[in-house]
Amino acid sequence: MKGTEYGLVETLSPKEIEVLGYVVDGLSNAEISKKLYISIGTVKTHINTLFRKLDVETRVQAVRRAKELNLIKE
């Protein structure tokens, strides 16, 4: 479902998709960290990778781009 077939340069990993879902839900890095049992630093790494792969600079842009690419349901 998620990947180059949807216009991405690189396919999103399952963990990146999971993090993206929490970003869409409006969770903070700390909240995502607690939900996934990973460090805040790891959350930041996933988000930065998402931004690069989606070619965006902010969370709002990431959500908008994910919707455009049908990576998430509205």
mmJSON file of the N, C-alpha and C atoms, coordinates in Angstrom:
{"data_MODEL":{"atom_site":{
"group_PDB":["ATOM","ATOM","ATOM","ATOM","ATOM","ATOM","ATOM","ATOM","ATOM","ATOM","ATOM","ATOM","ATOM","ATOM","ATOM","ATOM","ATOM","ATOM","ATOM","ATOM","ATOM","ATOM","ATOM","ATOM","ATOM","ATOM","ATOM","ATOM","ATOM","ATOM","ATOM","ATOM","ATOM","ATOM","ATOM","ATOM","ATOM","ATOM","ATOM","ATOM","ATOM","ATOM","ATOM","ATOM","ATOM","ATOM","ATOM","ATOM","ATOM","ATOM","ATOM","ATOM","ATOM","ATOM","ATOM","ATOM","ATOM","ATOM","ATOM","ATOM","ATOM","ATOM","ATOM","ATOM","ATOM","ATOM","ATOM","ATOM","ATOM","ATOM","ATOM","ATOM","ATOM","ATOM","ATOM","ATOM","ATOM","ATOM","ATOM","ATOM","ATOM","ATOM","ATOM","ATOM","ATOM","ATOM","ATOM","ATOM","ATOM","ATOM","ATOM","ATOM","ATOM","ATOM","ATOM","ATOM","ATOM","ATOM","ATOM","ATOM","ATOM","ATOM","ATOM","ATOM","ATOM","ATOM","ATOM","ATOM","ATOM","ATOM","ATOM","ATOM","ATOM","ATOM","ATOM","ATOM","ATOM","ATOM","ATOM","ATOM","ATOM","ATOM","ATOM","ATOM","ATOM","ATOM","ATOM","ATOM","ATOM","ATOM","ATOM","ATOM","ATOM","ATOM","ATOM","ATOM","ATOM","ATOM","ATOM","ATOM","ATOM","ATOM","ATOM","ATOM","ATOM","ATOM","ATOM","ATOM","ATOM","ATOM","ATOM","ATOM","ATOM","ATOM","ATOM","ATOM","ATOM","ATOM","ATOM","ATOM","ATOM","ATOM","ATOM","ATOM","ATOM","ATOM","ATOM","ATOM","ATOM","ATOM","ATOM","ATOM","ATOM","ATOM","ATOM","ATOM","ATOM","ATOM","ATOM","ATOM","ATOM","ATOM","ATOM","ATOM","ATOM","ATOM","ATOM","ATOM","ATOM","ATOM","ATOM","ATOM","ATOM","ATOM","ATOM","ATOM","ATOM","ATOM","ATOM","ATOM","ATOM","ATOM","ATOM","ATOM","ATOM","ATOM","ATOM","ATOM","ATOM","ATOM","ATOM","ATOM","ATOM","ATOM","ATOM","ATOM","ATOM","ATOM","ATOM","ATOM","ATOM","ATOM"],
"id":[1,2,3,4,5,6,7,8,9,10,11,12,13,14,15,16,17,18,19,20,21,22,23,24,25,26,27,28,29,30,31,32,33,34,35,36,37,38,39,40,41,42,43,44,45,46,47,48,49,50,51,52,53,54,55,56,57,58,59,60,61,62,63,64,65,66,67,68,69,70,71,72,73,74,75,76,77,78,79,80,81,82,83,84,85,86,87,88,89,90,91,92,93,94,95,96,97,98,99,100,101,102,103,104,105,106,107,108,109,110,111,112,113,114,115,116,117,118,119,120,121,122,123,124,125,126,127,128,129,130,131,132,133,134,135,136,137,138,139,140,141,142,143,144,145,146,147,148,149,150,151,152,153,154,155,156,157,158,159,160,161,162,163,164,165,166,167,168,169,170,171,172,173,174,175,176,177,178,179,180,181,182,183,184,185,186,187,188,189,190,191,192,193,194,195,196,197,198,199,200,201,202,203,204,205,206,207,208,209,210,211,212,213,214,215,216,217,218,219,220,221,222],
"type_symbol":["N","C","C","N","C","C","N","C","C","N","C","C","N","C","C","N","C","C","N","C","C","N","C","C","N","C","C","N","C","C","N","C","C","N","C","C","N","C","C","N","C","C","N","C","C","N","C","C","N","C","C","N","C","C","N","C","C","N","C","C","N","C","C","N","C","C","N","C","C","N","C","C","N","C","C","N","C","C","N","C","C","N","C","C","N","C","C","N","C","C","N","C","C","N","C","C","N","C","C","N","C","C","N","C","C","N","C","C","N","C","C","N","C","C","N","C","C","N","C","C","N","C","C","N","C","C","N","C","C","N","C","C","N","C","C","N","C","C","N","C","C","N","C","C","N","C","C","N","C","C","N","C","C","N","C","C","N","C","C","N","C","C","N","C","C","N","C","C","N","C","C","N","C","C","N","C","C","N","C","C","N","C","C","N","C","C","N","C","C","N","C","C","N","C","C","N","C","C","N","C","C","N","C","C","N","C","C","N","C","C","N","C","C","N","C","C","N","C","C","N","C","C"],
"label_atom_id":["N","CA","C","N","CA","C","N","CA","C","N","CA","C","N","CA","C","N","CA","C","N","CA","C","N","CA","C","N","CA","C","N","CA","C","N","CA","C","N","CA","C","N","CA","C","N","CA","C","N","CA","C","N","CA","C","N","CA","C","N","CA","C","N","CA","C","N","CA","C","N","CA","C","N","CA","C","N","CA","C","N","CA","C","N","CA","C","N","CA","C","N","CA","C","N","CA","C","N","CA","C","N","CA","C","N","CA","C","N","CA","C","N","CA","C","N","CA","C","N","CA","C","N","CA","C","N","CA","C","N","CA","C","N","CA","C","N","CA","C","N","CA","C","N","CA","C","N","CA","C","N","CA","C","N","CA","C","N","CA","C","N","CA","C","N","CA","C","N","CA","C","N","CA","C","N","CA","C","N","CA","C","N","CA","C","N","CA","C","N","CA","C","N","CA","C","N","CA","C","N","CA","C","N","CA","C","N","CA","C","N","CA","C","N","CA","C","N","CA","C","N","CA","C","N","CA","C","N","CA","C","N","CA","C","N","CA","C","N","CA","C","N","CA","C","N","CA","C","N","CA","C","N","CA","C","N","CA","C"],
"label_alt_id":[null,null,null,null,null,null,null,null,null,null,null,null,null,null,null,null,null,null,null,null,null,null,null,null,null,null,null,null,null,null,null,null,null,null,null,null,null,null,null,null,null,null,null,null,null,null,null,null,null,null,null,null,null,null,null,null,null,null,null,null,null,null,null,null,null,null,null,null,null,null,null,null,null,null,null,null,null,null,null,null,null,null,null,null,null,null,null,null,null,null,null,null,null,null,null,null,null,null,null,null,null,null,null,null,null,null,null,null,null,null,null,null,null,null,null,null,null,null,null,null,null,null,null,null,null,null,null,null,null,null,null,null,null,null,null,null,null,null,null,null,null,null,null,null,null,null,null,null,null,null,null,null,null,null,null,null,null,null,null,null,null,null,null,null,null,null,null,null,null,null,null,null,null,null,null,null,null,null,null,null,null,null,null,null,null,null,null,null,null,null,null,null,null,null,null,null,null,null,null,null,null,null,null,null,null,null,null,null,null,null,null,null,null,null,null,null,null,null,null,null,null,null],
"label_comp_id":["MET","MET","MET","LYS","LYS","LYS","GLY","GLY","GLY","THR","THR","THR","GLU","GLU","GLU","TYR","TYR","TYR","GLY","GLY","GLY","LEU","LEU","LEU","VAL","VAL","VAL","GLU","GLU","GLU","THR","THR","THR","LEU","LEU","LEU","SER","SER","SER","PRO","PRO","PRO","LYS","LYS","LYS","GLU","GLU","GLU","ILE","ILE","ILE","GLU","GLU","GLU","VAL","VAL","VAL","LEU","LEU","LEU","GLY","GLY","GLY","TYR","TYR","TYR","VAL","VAL","VAL","VAL","VAL","VAL","ASP","ASP","ASP","GLY","GLY","GLY","LEU","LEU","LEU","SER","SER","SER","ASN","ASN","ASN","ALA","ALA","ALA","GLU","GLU","GLU","ILE","ILE","ILE","SER","SER","SER","LYS","LYS","LYS","LYS","LYS","LYS","LEU","LEU","LEU","TYR","TYR","TYR","ILE","ILE","ILE","SER","SER","SER","ILE","ILE","ILE","GLY","GLY","GLY","THR","THR","THR","VAL","VAL","VAL","LYS","LYS","LYS","THR","THR","THR","HIS","HIS","HIS","ILE","ILE","ILE","ASN","ASN","ASN","THR","THR","THR","LEU","LEU","LEU","PHE","PHE","PHE","ARG","ARG","ARG","LYS","LYS","LYS","LEU","LEU","LEU","ASP","ASP","ASP","VAL","VAL","VAL","GLU","GLU","GLU","THR","THR","THR","ARG","ARG","ARG","VAL","VAL","VAL","GLN","GLN","GLN","ALA","ALA","ALA","VAL","VAL","VAL","ARG","ARG","ARG","ARG","ARG","ARG","ALA","ALA","ALA","LYS","LYS","LYS","GLU","GLU","GLU","LEU","LEU","LEU","ASN","ASN","ASN","LEU","LEU","LEU","ILE","ILE","ILE","LYS","LYS","LYS","GLU","GLU","GLU"],
"label_asym_id":["A","A","A","A","A","A","A","A","A","A","A","A","A","A","A","A","A","A","A","A","A","A","A","A","A","A","A","A","A","A","A","A","A","A","A","A","A","A","A","A","A","A","A","A","A","A","A","A","A","A","A","A","A","A","A","A","A","A","A","A","A","A","A","A","A","A","A","A","A","A","A","A","A","A","A","A","A","A","A","A","A","A","A","A","A","A","A","A","A","A","A","A","A","A","A","A","A","A","A","A","A","A","A","A","A","A","A","A","A","A","A","A","A","A","A","A","A","A","A","A","A","A","A","A","A","A","A","A","A","A","A","A","A","A","A","A","A","A","A","A","A","A","A","A","A","A","A","A","A","A","A","A","A","A","A","A","A","A","A","A","A","A","A","A","A","A","A","A","A","A","A","A","A","A","A","A","A","A","A","A","A","A","A","A","A","A","A","A","A","A","A","A","A","A","A","A","A","A","A","A","A","A","A","A","A","A","A","A","A","A","A","A","A","A","A","A","A","A","A","A","A","A"],
"label_entity_id":["1","1","1","1","1","1","1","1","1","1","1","1","1","1","1","1","1","1","1","1","1","1","1","1","1","1","1","1","1","1","1","1","1","1","1","1","1","1","1","1","1","1","1","1","1","1","1","1","1","1","1","1","1","1","1","1","1","1","1","1","1","1","1","1","1","1","1","1","1","1","1","1","1","1","1","1","1","1","1","1","1","1","1","1","1","1","1","1","1","1","1","1","1","1","1","1","1","1","1","1","1","1","1","1","1","1","1","1","1","1","1","1","1","1","1","1","1","1","1","1","1","1","1","1","1","1","1","1","1","1","1","1","1","1","1","1","1","1","1","1","1","1","1","1","1","1","1","1","1","1","1","1","1","1","1","1","1","1","1","1","1","1","1","1","1","1","1","1","1","1","1","1","1","1","1","1","1","1","1","1","1","1","1","1","1","1","1","1","1","1","1","1","1","1","1","1","1","1","1","1","1","1","1","1","1","1","1","1","1","1","1","1","1","1","1","1","1","1","1","1","1","1"],
"label_seq_id":[1,1,1,2,2,2,3,3,3,4,4,4,5,5,5,6,6,6,7,7,7,8,8,8,9,9,9,10,10,10,11,11,11,12,12,12,13,13,13,14,14,14,15,15,15,16,16,16,17,17,17,18,18,18,19,19,19,20,20,20,21,21,21,22,22,22,23,23,23,24,24,24,25,25,25,26,26,26,27,27,27,28,28,28,29,29,29,30,30,30,31,31,31,32,32,32,33,33,33,34,34,34,35,35,35,36,36,36,37,37,37,38,38,38,39,39,39,40,40,40,41,41,41,42,42,42,43,43,43,44,44,44,45,45,45,46,46,46,47,47,47,48,48,48,49,49,49,50,50,50,51,51,51,52,52,52,53,53,53,54,54,54,55,55,55,56,56,56,57,57,57,58,58,58,59,59,59,60,60,60,61,61,61,62,62,62,63,63,63,64,64,64,65,65,65,66,66,66,67,67,67,68,68,68,69,69,69,70,70,70,71,71,71,72,72,72,73,73,73,74,74,74],
"pdbx_PDB_ins_code":[null,null,null,null,null,null,null,null,null,null,null,null,null,null,null,null,null,null,null,null,null,null,null,null,null,null,null,null,null,null,null,null,null,null,null,null,null,null,null,null,null,null,null,null,null,null,null,null,null,null,null,null,null,null,null,null,null,null,null,null,null,null,null,null,null,null,null,null,null,null,null,null,null,null,null,null,null,null,null,null,null,null,null,null,null,null,null,null,null,null,null,null,null,null,null,null,null,null,null,null,null,null,null,null,null,null,null,null,null,null,null,null,null,null,null,null,null,null,null,null,null,null,null,null,null,null,null,null,null,null,null,null,null,null,null,null,null,null,null,null,null,null,null,null,null,null,null,null,null,null,null,null,null,null,null,null,null,null,null,null,null,null,null,null,null,null,null,null,null,null,null,null,null,null,null,null,null,null,null,null,null,null,null,null,null,null,null,null,null,null,null,null,null,null,null,null,null,null,null,null,null,null,null,null,null,null,null,null,null,null,null,null,null,null,null,null,null,null,null,null,null,null],
"Cartn_x":[0.805,0.0,0.853,1.935,2.751,4.052,4.349,5.628,5.727,6.666,6.955,5.774,4.905,3.726,2.784,2.989,2.154,2.879,3.984,4.681,5.801,6.158,7.277,8.57,9.64,10.949,11.397,11.135,11.488,10.249,10.172,9.056,9.169,8.037,8.013,8.066,8.85,8.923,7.653,7.363,6.194,6.249,7.414,7.539,7.296,7.778,7.535,6.048,5.37,3.928,3.216,3.669,3.073,3.297,4.521,4.826,3.999,3.876,3.072,1.63,1.092,-0.264,-0.4,0.603,0.569,0.756,1.565,1.717,0.369,-0.315,-1.642,-2.601,-2.495,-3.356,-2.982,-1.867,-1.463,-0.641,-0.096,0.706,2.073,2.582,3.915,4.961,6.213,7.292,7.315,7.118,7.126,5.987,4.81,3.665,3.893,4.463,4.771,5.802,6.792,7.836,7.242,6.317,5.677,4.827,4.095,3.237,4.047,5.202,5.994,7.142,7.309,8.391,9.754,9.94,11.223,11.62,12.891,13.358,12.822,12.818,12.393,13.333,14.603,15.573,15.232,14.781,14.391,13.139,12.215,11.016,11.432,12.336,12.801,13.453,14.222,14.854,13.799,12.779,11.702,10.984,10.72,10.016,10.884,12.155,13.042,13.119,13.144,13.16,11.849,10.738,9.442,9.434,9.927,9.967,10.767,11.913,12.759,12.039,11.451,10.781,9.534,8.842,7.642,7.966,9.228,9.7,8.928,8.901,8.216,9.129,8.711,9.521,8.796,7.478,6.725,5.744,5.21,4.213,2.94,2.533,1.326,1.519,2.672,2.96,2.998,3.542,3.62,2.22,1.323,-0.049,-0.728,-0.568,-1.169,-0.638,0.667,1.29,0.836,0.763,0.303,-1.115,-1.967,-3.341,-3.353,-2.526,-2.434,-2.017,-1.13,-0.603,-1.458,-2.555,-3.447,-2.729,-1.815,-1.108,-1.906,-2.839,-3.682,-5.106,-6.042,-7.452,-7.813,-8.701,-9.134,-10.292],
"Cartn_y":[-1.187,0.0,1.259,1.287,2.481,2.281,3.197,3.05,3.791,3.356,4.057,4.05,3.057,3.035,4.194,4.886,6.03,7.352,7.338,8.571,8.929,8.045,8.291,7.862,8.561,8.165,6.887,6.826,5.658,5.157,3.86,3.253,3.543,3.798,3.976,2.613,2.53,1.285,1.139,-0.06,-0.241,0.659,0.832,1.692,3.15,3.58,4.95,5.192,4.225,4.336,4.447,3.653,3.706,5.078,5.593,6.92,7.977,7.871,8.814,8.842,7.689,7.626,8.402,8.305,9.049,10.547,10.912,12.321,12.859,12.086,12.474,12.673,11.822,11.92,13.093,13.77,14.941,14.654,13.439,13.099,13.788,14.123,14.708,13.603,14.009,13.021,12.172,12.809,12.08,11.063,11.45,10.535,9.363,9.652,8.58,7.636,8.208,7.42,6.434,6.903,6.049,4.955,5.315,4.331,3.208,3.568,2.588,1.986,2.457,1.961,2.154,3.354,3.713,5.078,5.439,6.721,7.878,9.037,10.238,10.483,10.208,10.356,9.484,8.273,7.367,7.88,8.432,9.031,10.161,11.021,12.143,11.642,10.57,9.995,9.522,8.817,8.347,9.527,10.566,11.73,12.449,12.609,13.241,12.426,11.117,10.256,10.392,10.45,10.676,11.992,13.038,14.343,14.261,13.597,13.467,12.686,11.565,10.708,11.365,12.153,12.843,14.201,14.625,15.905,17.067,17.071,18.119,18.61,19.696,20.265,20.351,20.147,20.265,19.098,18.94,17.896,18.149,19.406,19.745,19.371,19.696,19.332,17.82,17.118,15.655,15.049,15.558,15.048,15.341,16.556,16.937,16.048,15.853,15.029,13.576,13.065,11.675,11.504,12.506,12.453,12.49,13.355,13.452,12.121,11.417,10.147,8.949,9.238,8.175,7.196,7.728,6.907,6.772,7.702,7.686,7.97,7.552,7.826,9.166,9.867,11.18,11.016],
"Cartn_z":[0.0,0.0,0.0,0.762,0.879,0.117,-0.784,-1.447,-2.746,-3.552,-4.794,-5.739,-5.628,-6.489,-6.196,-5.088,-4.727,-4.938,-5.647,-5.959,-5.002,-4.118,-3.224,-3.888,-3.578,-4.079,-3.376,-2.087,-1.288,-0.553,-0.391,0.328,1.814,2.444,3.895,4.563,5.626,6.392,7.224,7.68,8.559,9.8,10.383,11.572,11.208,10.039,9.6,9.371,8.825,8.612,9.958,10.923,12.26,12.894,12.795,13.333,12.616,11.302,10.524,11.036,11.351,11.886,13.179,14.033,15.293,15.055,14.063,13.704,13.229,12.397,11.908,13.078,14.082,15.268,16.174,15.878,16.64,17.874,17.988,19.156,19.107,20.273,20.395,20.274,20.114,20.062,21.33,22.482,23.754,23.81,23.334,23.336,22.389,21.218,20.264,20.873,21.534,22.185,23.185,23.99,24.999,24.352,23.309,22.633,21.998,21.412,20.665,21.476,22.719,23.573,22.91,22.344,21.753,22.295,22.143,22.663,21.821,22.437,21.714,20.542,20.726,19.64,18.445,18.714,17.634,16.934,17.71,17.115,16.179,16.647,15.823,14.538,14.644,13.455,12.47,12.955,12.074,11.415,12.192,11.649,10.613,10.894,9.917,8.632,8.755,7.576,6.806,7.533,6.891,6.122,6.747,6.09,4.798,4.854,3.657,2.574,2.943,1.962,1.381,2.191,1.721,1.1,1.209,0.679,1.301,2.644,3.403,4.519,5.182,6.256,7.594,7.598,8.842,8.975,10.188,10.429,9.624,9.553,8.79,7.321,6.77,5.382,5.216,6.202,6.128,6.086,6.909,6.926,5.595,5.106,3.823,2.689,2.658,1.608,1.718,2.937,3.136,2.629,2.837,2.329,0.809,0.228,-1.239,-1.859,-1.16,-1.668,-1.248,-0.563,-0.069,0.864,1.648,2.621,3.903,4.096,5.287,4.873,5.697,5.446,6.043,5.385,5.896,6.85],
"occupancy":[1.0,1.0,1.0,1.0,1.0,1.0,1.0,1.0,1.0,1.0,1.0,1.0,1.0,1.0,1.0,1.0,1.0,1.0,1.0,1.0,1.0,1.0,1.0,1.0,1.0,1.0,1.0,1.0,1.0,1.0,1.0,1.0,1.0,1.0,1.0,1.0,1.0,1.0,1.0,1.0,1.0,1.0,1.0,1.0,1.0,1.0,1.0,1.0,1.0,1.0,1.0,1.0,1.0,1.0,1.0,1.0,1.0,1.0,1.0,1.0,1.0,1.0,1.0,1.0,1.0,1.0,1.0,1.0,1.0,1.0,1.0,1.0,1.0,1.0,1.0,1.0,1.0,1.0,1.0,1.0,1.0,1.0,1.0,1.0,1.0,1.0,1.0,1.0,1.0,1.0,1.0,1.0,1.0,1.0,1.0,1.0,1.0,1.0,1.0,1.0,1.0,1.0,1.0,1.0,1.0,1.0,1.0,1.0,1.0,1.0,1.0,1.0,1.0,1.0,1.0,1.0,1.0,1.0,1.0,1.0,1.0,1.0,1.0,1.0,1.0,1.0,1.0,1.0,1.0,1.0,1.0,1.0,1.0,1.0,1.0,1.0,1.0,1.0,1.0,1.0,1.0,1.0,1.0,1.0,1.0,1.0,1.0,1.0,1.0,1.0,1.0,1.0,1.0,1.0,1.0,1.0,1.0,1.0,1.0,1.0,1.0,1.0,1.0,1.0,1.0,1.0,1.0,1.0,1.0,1.0,1.0,1.0,1.0,1.0,1.0,1.0,1.0,1.0,1.0,1.0,1.0,1.0,1.0,1.0,1.0,1.0,1.0,1.0,1.0,1.0,1.0,1.0,1.0,1.0,1.0,1.0,1.0,1.0,1.0,1.0,1.0,1.0,1.0,1.0,1.0,1.0,1.0,1.0,1.0,1.0,1.0,1.0,1.0,1.0,1.0,1.0,1.0,1.0,1.0,1.0,1.0,1.0],
"B_iso_or_equiv":[0.0,0.0,0.0,0.0,0.0,0.0,0.0,0.0,0.0,0.0,0.0,0.0,0.0,0.0,0.0,0.0,0.0,0.0,0.0,0.0,0.0,0.0,0.0,0.0,0.0,0.0,0.0,0.0,0.0,0.0,0.0,0.0,0.0,0.0,0.0,0.0,0.0,0.0,0.0,0.0,0.0,0.0,0.0,0.0,0.0,0.0,0.0,0.0,0.0,0.0,0.0,0.0,0.0,0.0,0.0,0.0,0.0,0.0,0.0,0.0,0.0,0.0,0.0,0.0,0.0,0.0,0.0,0.0,0.0,0.0,0.0,0.0,0.0,0.0,0.0,0.0,0.0,0.0,0.0,0.0,0.0,0.0,0.0,0.0,0.0,0.0,0.0,0.0,0.0,0.0,0.0,0.0,0.0,0.0,0.0,0.0,0.0,0.0,0.0,0.0,0.0,0.0,0.0,0.0,0.0,0.0,0.0,0.0,0.0,0.0,0.0,0.0,0.0,0.0,0.0,0.0,0.0,0.0,0.0,0.0,0.0,0.0,0.0,0.0,0.0,0.0,0.0,0.0,0.0,0.0,0.0,0.0,0.0,0.0,0.0,0.0,0.0,0.0,0.0,0.0,0.0,0.0,0.0,0.0,0.0,0.0,0.0,0.0,0.0,0.0,0.0,0.0,0.0,0.0,0.0,0.0,0.0,0.0,0.0,0.0,0.0,0.0,0.0,0.0,0.0,0.0,0.0,0.0,0.0,0.0,0.0,0.0,0.0,0.0,0.0,0.0,0.0,0.0,0.0,0.0,0.0,0.0,0.0,0.0,0.0,0.0,0.0,0.0,0.0,0.0,0.0,0.0,0.0,0.0,0.0,0.0,0.0,0.0,0.0,0.0,0.0,0.0,0.0,0.0,0.0,0.0,0.0,0.0,0.0,0.0,0.0,0.0,0.0,0.0,0.0,0.0,0.0,0.0,0.0,0.0,0.0,0.0],
"pdbx_formal_charge":[null,null,null,null,null,null,null,null,null,null,null,null,null,null,null,null,null,null,null,null,null,null,null,null,null,null,null,null,null,null,null,null,null,null,null,null,null,null,null,null,null,null,null,null,null,null,null,null,null,null,null,null,null,null,null,null,null,null,null,null,null,null,null,null,null,null,null,null,null,null,null,null,null,null,null,null,null,null,null,null,null,null,null,null,null,null,null,null,null,null,null,null,null,null,null,null,null,null,null,null,null,null,null,null,null,null,null,null,null,null,null,null,null,null,null,null,null,null,null,null,null,null,null,null,null,null,null,null,null,null,null,null,null,null,null,null,null,null,null,null,null,null,null,null,null,null,null,null,null,null,null,null,null,null,null,null,null,null,null,null,null,null,null,null,null,null,null,null,null,null,null,null,null,null,null,null,null,null,null,null,null,null,null,null,null,null,null,null,null,null,null,null,null,null,null,null,null,null,null,null,null,null,null,null,null,null,null,null,null,null,null,null,null,null,null,null,null,null,null,null,null,null],
"auth_seq_id":[1,1,1,2,2,2,3,3,3,4,4,4,5,5,5,6,6,6,7,7,7,8,8,8,9,9,9,10,10,10,11,11,11,12,12,12,13,13,13,14,14,14,15,15,15,16,16,16,17,17,17,18,18,18,19,19,19,20,20,20,21,21,21,22,22,22,23,23,23,24,24,24,25,25,25,26,26,26,27,27,27,28,28,28,29,29,29,30,30,30,31,31,31,32,32,32,33,33,33,34,34,34,35,35,35,36,36,36,37,37,37,38,38,38,39,39,39,40,40,40,41,41,41,42,42,42,43,43,43,44,44,44,45,45,45,46,46,46,47,47,47,48,48,48,49,49,49,50,50,50,51,51,51,52,52,52,53,53,53,54,54,54,55,55,55,56,56,56,57,57,57,58,58,58,59,59,59,60,60,60,61,61,61,62,62,62,63,63,63,64,64,64,65,65,65,66,66,66,67,67,67,68,68,68,69,69,69,70,70,70,71,71,71,72,72,72,73,73,73,74,74,74],
"auth_comp_id":["MET","MET","MET","LYS","LYS","LYS","GLY","GLY","GLY","THR","THR","THR","GLU","GLU","GLU","TYR","TYR","TYR","GLY","GLY","GLY","LEU","LEU","LEU","VAL","VAL","VAL","GLU","GLU","GLU","THR","THR","THR","LEU","LEU","LEU","SER","SER","SER","PRO","PRO","PRO","LYS","LYS","LYS","GLU","GLU","GLU","ILE","ILE","ILE","GLU","GLU","GLU","VAL","VAL","VAL","LEU","LEU","LEU","GLY","GLY","GLY","TYR","TYR","TYR","VAL","VAL","VAL","VAL","VAL","VAL","ASP","ASP","ASP","GLY","GLY","GLY","LEU","LEU","LEU","SER","SER","SER","ASN","ASN","ASN","ALA","ALA","ALA","GLU","GLU","GLU","ILE","ILE","ILE","SER","SER","SER","LYS","LYS","LYS","LYS","LYS","LYS","LEU","LEU","LEU","TYR","TYR","TYR","ILE","ILE","ILE","SER","SER","SER","ILE","ILE","ILE","GLY","GLY","GLY","THR","THR","THR","VAL","VAL","VAL","LYS","LYS","LYS","THR","THR","THR","HIS","HIS","HIS","ILE","ILE","ILE","ASN","ASN","ASN","THR","THR","THR","LEU","LEU","LEU","PHE","PHE","PHE","ARG","ARG","ARG","LYS","LYS","LYS","LEU","LEU","LEU","ASP","ASP","ASP","VAL","VAL","VAL","GLU","GLU","GLU","THR","THR","THR","ARG","ARG","ARG","VAL","VAL","VAL","GLN","GLN","GLN","ALA","ALA","ALA","VAL","VAL","VAL","ARG","ARG","ARG","ARG","ARG","ARG","ALA","ALA","ALA","LYS","LYS","LYS","GLU","GLU","GLU","LEU","LEU","LEU","ASN","ASN","ASN","LEU","LEU","LEU","ILE","ILE","ILE","LYS","LYS","LYS","GLU","GLU","GLU"],
"auth_asym_id":["A","A","A","A","A","A","A","A","A","A","A","A","A","A","A","A","A","A","A","A","A","A","A","A","A","A","A","A","A","A","A","A","A","A","A","A","A","A","A","A","A","A","A","A","A","A","A","A","A","A","A","A","A","A","A","A","A","A","A","A","A","A","A","A","A","A","A","A","A","A","A","A","A","A","A","A","A","A","A","A","A","A","A","A","A","A","A","A","A","A","A","A","A","A","A","A","A","A","A","A","A","A","A","A","A","A","A","A","A","A","A","A","A","A","A","A","A","A","A","A","A","A","A","A","A","A","A","A","A","A","A","A","A","A","A","A","A","A","A","A","A","A","A","A","A","A","A","A","A","A","A","A","A","A","A","A","A","A","A","A","A","A","A","A","A","A","A","A","A","A","A","A","A","A","A","A","A","A","A","A","A","A","A","A","A","A","A","A","A","A","A","A","A","A","A","A","A","A","A","A","A","A","A","A","A","A","A","A","A","A","A","A","A","A","A","A","A","A","A","A","A","A"],
"auth_atom_id":["N","CA","C","N","CA","C","N","CA","C","N","CA","C","N","CA","C","N","CA","C","N","CA","C","N","CA","C","N","CA","C","N","CA","C","N","CA","C","N","CA","C","N","CA","C","N","CA","C","N","CA","C","N","CA","C","N","CA","C","N","CA","C","N","CA","C","N","CA","C","N","CA","C","N","CA","C","N","CA","C","N","CA","C","N","CA","C","N","CA","C","N","CA","C","N","CA","C","N","CA","C","N","CA","C","N","CA","C","N","CA","C","N","CA","C","N","CA","C","N","CA","C","N","CA","C","N","CA","C","N","CA","C","N","CA","C","N","CA","C","N","CA","C","N","CA","C","N","CA","C","N","CA","C","N","CA","C","N","CA","C","N","CA","C","N","CA","C","N","CA","C","N","CA","C","N","CA","C","N","CA","C","N","CA","C","N","CA","C","N","CA","C","N","CA","C","N","CA","C","N","CA","C","N","CA","C","N","CA","C","N","CA","C","N","CA","C","N","CA","C","N","CA","C","N","CA","C","N","CA","C","N","CA","C","N","CA","C","N","CA","C","N","CA","C","N","CA","C","N","CA","C","N","CA","C","N","CA","C"],
"pdbx_PDB_model_num":[1,1,1,1,1,1,1,1,1,1,1,1,1,1,1,1,1,1,1,1,1,1,1,1,1,1,1,1,1,1,1,1,1,1,1,1,1,1,1,1,1,1,1,1,1,1,1,1,1,1,1,1,1,1,1,1,1,1,1,1,1,1,1,1,1,1,1,1,1,1,1,1,1,1,1,1,1,1,1,1,1,1,1,1,1,1,1,1,1,1,1,1,1,1,1,1,1,1,1,1,1,1,1,1,1,1,1,1,1,1,1,1,1,1,1,1,1,1,1,1,1,1,1,1,1,1,1,1,1,1,1,1,1,1,1,1,1,1,1,1,1,1,1,1,1,1,1,1,1,1,1,1,1,1,1,1,1,1,1,1,1,1,1,1,1,1,1,1,1,1,1,1,1,1,1,1,1,1,1,1,1,1,1,1,1,1,1,1,1,1,1,1,1,1,1,1,1,1,1,1,1,1,1,1,1,1,1,1,1,1,1,1,1,1,1,1,1,1,1,1,1,1]
}}}
